[in-house]
């Protein structure tokens, strides 16, 4: 228990954020989408020459582009975790030790 507390105390803010993003990929993408559409609507509403329908269409297009970028980023994080072996360590505690033995 003390080792875990010492380990969490030495983590940087960036590492903590990265771990949270890895654990909550869909929340991250959804949050980015929501903030993207809100920011785009706020920006488009400051443009008085556009019709409301055009403003909404632009906001949706901006949000879609941001979502694709977030999904690509999540794929890169997933690939990095797979290569580093972090995913196997995270799921190893749920597997029984003798389930995959080949001692036949």
Secondary structure, DSSP 8 states (H G I E B T S, - for coil): -HHHHHHHHH--HHHHHHHHHHHTHHHHHHHHHHHHHHHHHHHHHT-TTS-HHHHHHHHHHHHHHHHHHHHHHHHHHHHHHHHHTHHHHHHHTTS-TTTT----
